[in-house]
Amino acid sequence: MLTREAAGRLTLGMLAMMAWCDPAAAQDNGPPANSTASDTANNSTGADGRQIYQAAYFTQYAPGTALDMVQRIPGFALDGGDNEVRGFGGAAGNVVINGARPSSKSDSLQTILSRIPASRVQRIEVASGELFSAEYAGRPRVANIIMNDAGGLSGTLTLGIDRNYDASLVPDGNVSLILQRGRSTFGASIGYENADFLEEGTDTVRALPSGDLVEFRRKVNDIHDEELFATFNWAFDGGENRSAHLNLRHERNEFSLIQSSAVRDALGNARSVPFNDRVQNNIWEVGGDVTRPLGGGGIKLVGLYRTSNYRQNTDSTAFVAGVSQGGFLQNVANRTDEAVARLSWSHGNLGGWSVELGAEGAFNRLDSDVAFFNILPNGSLVSVPLDIDSAVVSEYRGEIFVNGGRAIADNLRLDLGLNAEFSRLTVTGDADAERSLRFLKPRIALDWRVGGGWRIQNILTRTVAQLNFDDFVGAADIGNDRVDGGNADLLPQRAWEYRLTIERPILGDGRVQFGLAYDRISLLQDRVPLLSGGDAPGNLGRGTSLTLSTNLDLPLARLGLDGVRFTFNGEVSDTNVRDPYTGQGRRFSFSNNWNMEFGLRHDLRSFAWGVDLHLHQRNAVFRRSEIDAGRPRYPELNIFAEARFTPRTTLRLEVQNINDVPQTRLRTFYAPDRSNPTPVATELRERNTHISTFLTLRHSFGG
């Protein structure tokens, strides 16, 4: 619960922020949030169904960056995509800039958008993904940020300081610059992201069915996670189908976890088990694209190279009365390389069809070496072999795609697509495997604007998941007292996926959306038993997944609550696959049956505040001899307040986990494995970072 002292500090902070606001300066922030006439003028629907939000629409929120604007689009949830997906096609999120996706992969969408000052945004258009390119096909809503042609120098500066429950202060910040000269735009940024905090909690192990205490552990985690990055980019805009981009990025990540653990068993015997985990990762990336006119359309070439060097050192040793009892040590060294080239040609009106066709080629390589040791009481090391502890995984992949779409009625659009994927994958080292794979992935989408603001979208597509190269290599999980096996025979899962989306505006600029997702999956990727014992990532067989979702974004001005918006995101799902141990149906690993998020936000001329509530079910992983079910803070309550000194300067105070609840994790153990349905023990873990406070000053300039 929120303590009296914390509540007092929070109240004083909010009052101070309101007192600091300059009423004269605040008038520059534009009309209040309940300005219905202004909203109507700056929020319209295009002939092809695009929802258009002029820059003036966002004035009510005093945005400093393009990210602030995207986050205020009614009913729109930013999806940054997956930067770890190999190639470009599967890595796309749901935001494009001037109709094109960024050619960088290491930079997240959130990072890219946070570098663009709001003054450089002319408008934002939201439409079905099929209207942009094949990479976005199947996404019901994609935001297109249209930049203005303002010249000169502009940028953003962000400074932050975090206060943890132990009263430690942690600084971070970043600065980005954009310089426009003629048709060229130059950008650069440098930043330091820093998470340094304490986490405390307990582990309680009990025998079943008696419930007797087996072991109790009190733990404190000192966690330090920092990232230093620098980027440079150049863009050339010579008009339609005449553009070029170049992106450079370097980042260095360092992570450390130092854990103290005081352990006492049922007989009162005590020991200490310190645990240390240290990680370093260096990433370099260069990428770019060039577009030229060809055949009445545009031909675009995209290229990227990225390399990462990852090193991890993990150790744990038990001590009784200060005397070593031995322990474990593991060193991991991974290098990954990725090279991608993508060539596509598109035409906006070829016989009434919008057409895109092209090909992508990629080479990916993982060179992994894992060394695992027992530490004897005298400190000497004894090597322990794993199933696969040293391997080189290489993949050559090619993909050919063709997409076409057209309006078949004034309110009805049809989009078709077909991808043909070819790959050759090899594993060498402690395991030798080679396979060639070929897949056809058709897609059909029907977008119907019914009338009265209603829109219905149906999408049926064939998908093939990518394999995670790390799943080919085994490793010890020292912190959880288990070994994760590697599987060189893993195959990609395939699925037929159906998506139904129904949405319409409500209460002016609000939006309500309902979704249905149904998947029929073969070769489901989950966890499978190994002949040598233990388990590893593998293919279970056939499975199904059904998800119902609701998204509400409701302005409450018509209910007499000017400037107030209520949001709700919720989903319920049912997944089913045959368990290899019990022979019965169960849900997929890493899935849960429901999630809910509530939000309330109040925007005034010079001040804003809000609260959000997160409710999540446990997320279970079904292993050979245990079910490992974790859940984030439940329920998690966060609040924020913003003082807008000028249209360009904002001070934000955010308090996370104000109700002071822990994360929990319940491990249920079976012997000899889960084919015996009666559990033999449980381990309940609780970890709490308690109440955390974040103060952020953001200033944009130029433009």
Secondary structure as the mmCIF struct_conf table of DSSP 4:
data_model
#
loop_
_struct_conf.conf_type_id
_struct_conf.id
_struct_conf.beg_label_comp_id
_struct_conf.beg_label_asym_id
_struct_conf.beg_label_seq_id
_struct_conf.end_label_comp_id
_struct_conf.end_label_asym_id
_struct_conf.end_label_seq_id
HELX_RH_AL_P HELX_RH_AL_P1 ARG A 4 TRP A 20
HELX_RH_AL_P HELX_RH_AL_P2 PRO A 23 ALA A 26
HELX_RH_3T_P HELX_RH_3T_P1 GLN A 27 ASN A 29
BEND BEND1 PRO A 31 PRO A 31
TURN_TY1_P TURN_TY1_P1 ALA A 33 ASN A 34
HELX_RH_AL_P HELX_RH_AL_P3 THR A 36 ALA A 41
TURN_TY1_P TURN_TY1_P2 ASN A 42 ASN A 42
STRN STRN1 ASN A 43 THR A 45
TURN_TY1_P TURN_TY1_P3 ALA A 47 ASP A 48
BEND BEND2 GLY A 49 GLY A 49
STRN STRN2 GLN A 51 GLN A 54
HELX_RH_3T_P HELX_RH_3T_P2 ALA A 55 TYR A 61
BEND BEND3 GLY A 64 GLY A 64
STRN STRN3 THR A 65 THR A 65
HELX_RH_AL_P HELX_RH_AL_P4 ALA A 66 VAL A 70
TURN_TY1_P TURN_TY1_P4 GLN A 71 ARG A 72
BEND BEND4 ILE A 73 ILE A 73
TURN_TY1_P TURN_TY1_P5 PRO A 74 GLY A 75
TURN_TY1_P TURN_TY1_P6 ASN A 83 GLU A 84
BEND BEND5 VAL A 85 PHE A 88
HELX_RH_3T_P HELX_RH_3T_P3 GLY A 89 ALA A 91
BEND BEND6 ASN A 94 ASN A 94
STRN STRN4 VAL A 95 ILE A 97
TURN_TY1_P TURN_TY1_P7 ASN A 98 GLY A 99
STRN STRN5 ALA A 100 ALA A 100
BEND BEND7 SER A 103 SER A 103
BEND BEND8 LYS A 105 ASP A 107
HELX_RH_AL_P HELX_RH_AL_P5 LEU A 109 SER A 114
TURN_TY1_P TURN_TY1_P8 ARG A 115 ARG A 115
BEND BEND9 ILE A 116 ILE A 116
STRN STRN6 PRO A 117 PRO A 117
HELX_RH_3T_P HELX_RH_3T_P4 ALA A 118 ARG A 120
STRN STRN7 VAL A 121 ALA A 127
HELX_RH_3T_P HELX_RH_3T_P5 GLY A 129 LEU A 131
TURN_TY1_P TURN_TY1_P9 PHE A 132 PHE A 132
HELX_RH_3T_P HELX_RH_3T_P6 ALA A 134 TYR A 136
TURN_TY1_P TURN_TY1_P10 ALA A 137 GLY A 138
BEND BEND10 PRO A 140 PRO A 140
STRN STRN8 VAL A 142 MET A 147
STRN STRN9 GLY A 152 ARG A 163
TURN_TY1_P TURN_TY1_P11 TYR A 165 ASP A 166
BEND BEND11 ALA A 167 ALA A 167
STRN STRN10 LEU A 169 ARG A 181
TURN_TY1_P TURN_TY1_P12 GLY A 182 ARG A 183
STRN STRN11 SER A 184 ALA A 207
TURN_TY1_P TURN_TY1_P13 LEU A 208 SER A 210
STRN STRN12 LEU A 213 ASP A 237
BEND BEND12 GLY A 239 GLY A 239
TURN_TY1_P TURN_TY1_P14 GLU A 240 ASN A 241
STRN STRN13 SER A 243 ASP A 265
TURN_TY1_P TURN_TY1_P15 ALA A 266 LEU A 267
STRN STRN14 ALA A 270 SER A 272
STRN STRN15 PHE A 275 LEU A 294
TURN_TY1_P TURN_TY1_P16 GLY A 295 GLY A 296
STRN STRN16 GLY A 297 VAL A 320
TURN_TY1_P TURN_TY1_P17 ALA A 321 GLY A 322
STRN STRN17 VAL A 323 LEU A 350
TURN_TY1_P TURN_TY1_P18 GLY A 351 GLY A 352
STRN STRN18 TRP A 353 ILE A 375
HELX_LH_PP_P HELX_LH_PP_P1 LEU A 376 LEU A 376
TURN_TY1_P TURN_TY1_P19 PRO A 377 ASN A 378
BEND BEND13 GLY A 379 GLY A 379
STRN STRN19 LEU A 381 SER A 383
BEND BEND14 ASP A 387 ILE A 388
STRN STRN20 SER A 390 ALA A 409
TURN_TY1_P TURN_TY1_P20 ASP A 410 ASN A 411
STRN STRN21 LEU A 412 GLY A 429
BEND BEND15 ASP A 430 ALA A 431
STRN STRN22 ALA A 433 GLY A 451
TURN_TY1_P TURN_TY1_P21 GLY A 452 GLY A 453
STRN STRN23 TRP A 454 VAL A 464
HELX_LH_PP_P HELX_LH_PP_P2 ALA A 465 ASN A 468
HELX_RH_3T_P HELX_RH_3T_P7 PHE A 469 PHE A 472
BEND BEND16 VAL A 473 VAL A 473
STRN STRN24 ALA A 475 ASP A 477
HELX_RH_3T_P HELX_RH_3T_P8 ILE A 478 ASN A 480
TURN_TY1_P TURN_TY1_P22 ASP A 481 ASP A 481
STRN STRN25 ARG A 482 ASP A 484
HELX_LH_PP_P HELX_LH_PP_P3 GLY A 485 GLY A 486
TURN_TY1_P TURN_TY1_P23 ALA A 488 ASP A 489
STRN STRN26 ARG A 494 ILE A 506
TURN_TY1_P TURN_TY1_P24 LEU A 507 ASP A 509
STRN STRN27 GLY A 510 SER A 522
BEND BEND17 LEU A 523 LEU A 523
STRN STRN28 GLN A 525 PRO A 529
TURN_TY1_P TURN_TY1_P25 LEU A 531 SER A 532
BEND BEND18 GLY A 533 GLY A 534
STRN STRN29 ASP A 535 ASN A 539
STRN STRN30 GLY A 543 PRO A 555
HELX_RH_3T_P HELX_RH_3T_P9 ALA A 557 LEU A 559
TURN_TY1_P TURN_TY1_P26 GLY A 560 GLY A 560
TURN_TY1_P TURN_TY1_P27 ASP A 562 GLY A 563
STRN STRN31 VAL A 564 ARG A 578
TURN_TY1_P TURN_TY1_P28 PRO A 580 THR A 582
BEND BEND19 GLN A 584 GLN A 584
STRN STRN32 GLY A 585 ARG A 586
HELX_LH_PP_P HELX_LH_PP_P4 ARG A 587 PHE A 588
TURN_TY1_P TURN_TY1_P29 SER A 589 PHE A 590
STRN STRN33 SER A 591 SER A 591
BEND BEND20 ASN A 593 ASN A 593
STRN STRN34 TRP A 594 ASP A 603
BEND BEND21 ARG A 605 SER A 606
STRN STRN35 PHE A 607 HIS A 616
STRN STRN36 ASN A 619 PHE A 622
BEND BEND22 ARG A 624 SER A 625
STRN STRN37 GLU A 626 ARG A 631
BEND BEND23 ARG A 633 PRO A 635
STRN STRN38 GLU A 636 THR A 646
TURN_TY1_P TURN_TY1_P30 PRO A 647 ARG A 648
STRN STRN39 THR A 649 GLN A 656
BEND BEND24 ASN A 657 ASN A 657
TURN_TY1_P TURN_TY1_P31 ILE A 658 ASN A 659
STRN STRN40 GLN A 663 PHE A 669
BEND BEND25 ALA A 671 PRO A 672
TURN_TY1_P TURN_TY1_P32 ARG A 674 SER A 675
BEND BEND26 ASN A 676 ASN A 676
BEND BEND27 THR A 678 THR A 678
STRN STRN41 ALA A 681 ASN A 688
STRN STRN42 SER A 692 GLY A 702
#
